[in-house]
Amino acid sequence: MWKKVLIANRGEIAVRIIHACREAGLQSVTVYSTADRNALHAEIADESVCIGPPSVQESYLNQNALIAACQNTGAQALHPGFGFLSESAEFARLCEENGIVFIGPSPESIAMLGDKARAKETMKKAGVSVVPGSDGAVPSVEAAKKIAAEIGYPVLVKASAGGGGRGIRRVDNEAQLEEQMLVAKEEARRFFGNDEVYLEKLIIEPHHVEIQIIADRMGNTVALGERDCSMQRRNQKVIEESPSPLMTPELRRAMQEAAVRAAKACGYYNAGTIEFLVDDDRNFYFMEMNTRIQVEHPVTEWVTGIDLVQTQLAVAQGQPLLFTQDDIQVRGHAIECRINAEDPDHDFRPSPGTIRSLHIPSGPGVRVDSAMYQGYTIPPYYDSMIAKLIVHAPTRAQAIMKMRWALSEFIVDGIDSNIDFQLQLIKNKAFEAGTYDNTFLEHFLSEEKKNG
């Protein structure tokens, strides 16, 4: 049994993990770059270690510095959070080699699922529906043309090692294919160090629905309901909710069973998310599996009553799950809005700077996960998300109403934010009706631009 956890991340997720460690009776160690010297996660942990300059390559992605921080502080386990090295099989293996427990799945599972083409093959063998496309990476433009002709345009060119919406290009006809493949390969090489790409049929106007699973090392795997993540801009999620307004009891059961099969096929343990595309006829197709805690995990925590981060810690300690599938009951409705330091009126330009005044909404059924405080200076080097506003209510209509007043009371002065933009979306009739899909935000922004 270990008692000290190093958190290899920053911002609100680092703060969230610190809280979970405290409740579990564990000590926390955080790391910070010189740009984050005054960050909340560096201030409130039991111990903090500076691991380098602002550049992520020299700090939060510096594997050797993170291992050294564990060794120097006596941390026996490491929680990667999300982003950075959270889905690096190489880093998970390095932790193992140095006797450090990686709080996540095995390096083998991460490697299998991180290669999107290989993951797709694994899912097909497990009987999980996948989007029609190439069998693995496409070796050449000529091969891509042949496959695209067989499955039909439009198609997506996708990075095999991709994630977070990077390395994806839409192709509407053969004339565009070669150029878009080259662009996707270059982006994949730059972001992931691997320029392999594969082809996938583009599902028109799909819904993005994901299933949260948690599994222990004894093979017990439980699905914790679904989240609808269809409100997206450039493949980046903006609003998430649970349960999905698209869902029926039959569809939920089928998707959860598929997700559990998918996890078991990979020998998976700890928290993971299986992401699906769902068409208007409620056919669903495996898209990818994220081998980490998700940004949007709070909506699942609220409707199920399961603390996902504490469960991660328990699983990593070798403990069995304390609940079964029959124990999981989805109660009420939860919605999460991602609050970003950005200017929606100028193409969502990042807005670093100092927070002069701050009012965070509160009350029954309102949760804010954040690492900002009055006087805090948001650095320009990292992701622009500064908070997550989550609400919970007995019904979806009540949750929407609660989110409206919570957004209206959320004040961040000194920087630009997307709070008013989120309020526009929450008040939109398509969101209220639950009829929005992955293309909604693109059309919404296009209309906004047209109308000035």
WOZI-V616050 format. One record per helix or strand. SS is the DSSP state (H for helix, E for strand). FROM is the first residue (numbers start at 0). LEN is the number of residues. If there is no record, write none. Layout:
((SS/FROM/LEN) (SS/FROM/LEN))
This chain:
((E/3/4) (H/10/13) (E/26/7) (H/33/3) (H/39/5) (E/46/6) (H/55/3) (H/62/11) (E/76/3) (H/88/9) (E/100/2) (H/106/8) (H/115/10) (E/129/1) (E/132/1) (H/140/11) (E/154/5) (E/167/4) (H/173/19) (E/196/5) (E/206/9) (E/220/13) (E/235/7) (H/248/17) (E/269/9) (E/283/7) (H/296/8) (H/307/9) (H/324/3) (E/332/8) (E/341/2) (H/343/3) (E/348/2) (E/352/2) (E/356/3) (E/365/5) (E/376/2) (E/384/9) (H/395/14) (E/410/3) (H/418/9) (H/428/5) (H/439/11))
